[in-house]
């Protein structure tokens, strides 16, 4: 039985929605991977910790997001403070 034009449109729209969802999932995975690498490196290197903390303080403006990263900022500040103590540079 031949599909109507409306059925073909609906199927194409469903396929487009699935592709958009797949693209969004891929972008989210990429952000998680990059974020993980950036954070882990920053927590090992005081200069990077200071830079990342500065970027986050400048760009994260929503209060709910600031609360979410507060512990991370504390860790970054502790790592950055080690630069003055001579630690962290290898």
Helices and strands as residue ranges (DSSP letters): H 5-42, H 46-59, H 63-81, G 82-85
